[in-house]
Amino acid sequence: MFGENLEASTDTVNGRIYLTQYRIIIVDRVGTAVATIPLLTVDSIETRDIFILQINCKNGRVFKVTAESSEVACEWFKKLMQKTCSQRSVNDVFAWRFAKFAKQSMKLHSSCWLKLNASCSDIESSASDDFDRLCFDPEHWRISDANTNFELCETYPQKVIVPKSLTDEELRAASEGRFLNRFPAVVWRCKEKGTVLLRSSQPRVGLFSYRYPQDERILECVRNALPEGQSSSTLLIIDARSYTAAFANRAKGGGFESAEYYRQTEVQFMGLPNIHNIRYSFNQLRALLSGPREQATFLQSLQTTQWLHYLTSLIDAALQCVAALVDDGRSVLVHCSDGWDRTTQIVSLAKLIADPYYRTIAGFMCLIRREWVDFGHKFGDRTGVRNADPNERSPVFLQWLDCVHQLQHQFPAAFQFTRSFLTKLAQHCYSGMFGTFLWNSLSERRKMQKESDAETLSVWCYLNEWNPQFVNVVYEEPCKNARRLRPAIGVENIVLWNDLYMGPLVEQRINAPEDAQNSILMGLGASQHSEGDRCSLNRAHSAESLSNIDAIMCQSTSNQPHAGSYAPPHVLSTRSSLSTDTECRPDENDQSASISTLKQYRRGRNPHIARELDADGLTKMVDVYQERARKRIDDYEKKIRSLEQRLSNIERDRKRYTSGLSAEFSSQNTARSVRSFLLHLRRRVFAFS
């Protein structure tokens, strides 16, 4: 990878482990298994005994490494704990170094997997684009820039859509009536009914039921801005919490809306889990999938984790929101406690279900930018970038992506992006390679940019529609009467996201070295994706493959094995990845090493391990469904080209035959010639069919 260098490596019982500034790489002895783990993806490291280290990942995967001695296990436990679990600054994340060397390299050599332009940057989403696309009436709605300097709300975007009858002064006063000043803001409009979707945090009610007339006025202005017939309908307030939890928040000064003060409103409580329950459920799921499988009790154990139950509850809440907006003609306000976790989940999922634009790659990118990044989901705390407070860590975004995965599973042709796109996005929200998900709010990001001249790259430089790997070949443009998704949320319709939580087979073999050995004996090769046999690799060859792909290591020439001999455990140099005569100094040689690495990667000198890794340095995610679809499409295109050629030949023969008839026959034989010509055509058509 750009800017990546080897820091340490050692032999294990079954292979070898490498440590760089960006990731941990584990390869097995025979070259049939490889796993790459970004440092920021590591959730915790455990010692199972004096030899075994267990690496628990935030994306649900677990890897076990058996050291050759207890001393090595202790040394690497300390080393990995320091690199992955100690507190860090955002400036220490690999994304800064990666962006620096990637930009320098792409000035000399265009990257085949990264693309830099304005649409791929982490700029604030455009409220005006939503305003125009959703056909907001400028007579009743406007875009407020009262939060340009984040003075109104630090965790909101700079521009929001509000009723035109509401002034900026009234908006400032109304923001005091909501937790963290997160006032009700319009985020979507149903073009058929004219109803709107709003989001906010909980109201400041408290134990003594305080009133904030300015906050009440916002909802009154929203009703007045609706079309005739909609303004008199009851506004639905979806509270993501349970009634008990919402009432308990009154002790903290929060609470929920009272029908006595908020006129023409109805409050529904969804009872969704908070961040602590989500974290506990996910940890239970990870432990279940990484432990021994008891076939008789697996489904029962899976149900005990409640992970799938939480997914159905979240999708159901979004469906209720969509039903109110589209079917009942009621505007909806969604909030939880702070308005940046469960609120974001419901709102973004409802927009995805109701609006096909957000199921395109460009629309999905805008959805995440707007609802997750701009409206202040605490990515920095929830993903544990700084390793500060473990109680703030929770896979909220990952849970939402799993809900999107459920929709994609039921409606594979409704999404422009592939399943591998979704899996890669889930991986890179924890990887630390890109800067999209490092901060808690847009204002925090802007403050960091002012203090530093450096910038990170956006994840959308990689995950975008220009990359054919992530474009769904069976995607169908929605017709006018089938724009909305109607997913089934029964238990039998929810599936486990194995692509993410389990990973590909080449990674699973790291924890089952006996399966790797058996795959060699059976001639399966190094990947479950390739049908051809692959030659097995010893440890030296595995390391060499990795070094030539990703510029992270350079094998000493003195340790190269003789042809046909067994390769002994080798020692890796800590020099620059592909340079054997220059010490690795970040300011001088990292860039040239990265460029040299890219050349060698393109030449494909070491295809064994190379074919198991994607351009981003992570294990390749192959979408079997897409591969089969592409093959069928290619076959159909070949048949179409063949038929077109045959049609062209028929047309040519017809013209030639017609020309011959006009020269040979007289006018009295015209009828006979036509009959003969038609008979000829019938024969050609019969042969064609």
Secondary structure, DSSP 8 states (H G I E B T S, - for coil): -TT--EEEEEEBSSEEEEEESSEEEEEESSSS-EEEEEGGGEEEEEESSSSEEEEEETTS-EEEEEBSSHHHHHHHHHHHHHHHTS---GGGSHHHHHHHHHHHHHHHS--SS---SGGGS-----HHHHHHHTT--TTTEEEE-TTTTSSS-TTS-S-EEEETTS-HHHHHHHHTTBGGG---EEEEE-TTT--EEEE---B--TTTT---HHHHHHHHHHHHHS-TTTTTS-EEEEESS-HHHHHHGGGGT-----TTTSTTEEEEE-----HHHHHHHHHHHHHHHHS---TTTHHHHHHHH-HHHHHHHHHHHHHHHHIIIIIS---EEEE-SSSSSHHHHHHHHHHHHH-GGGGSHHHHHHHIIIIIIITT--HHHHTTSS---GGG---HHHHHHHHHHHHHHH-TTS-SB-HHHHHHHHHHHHHSSSSTTS-SSHHHHHHHHHH-S-----GGGTSSTTSGGGB-TT-----TT--S-----SGGG----HHHHT--HHHHGGG-HHHHHHHHHTT--S-SS--S------HHHHHHHHHHHHS--EE-GGG---TTS------EE-S-TT-SSS---TTTTHHHHHHHHHHHHHHTS-HHHHTTB-TTSSB----HHHHHHHHHHHHHHHHHHHHHHHHHHHHHHHHHHHHHHHHH--GGGHHHHHHHHHHHHHHHHHHH-
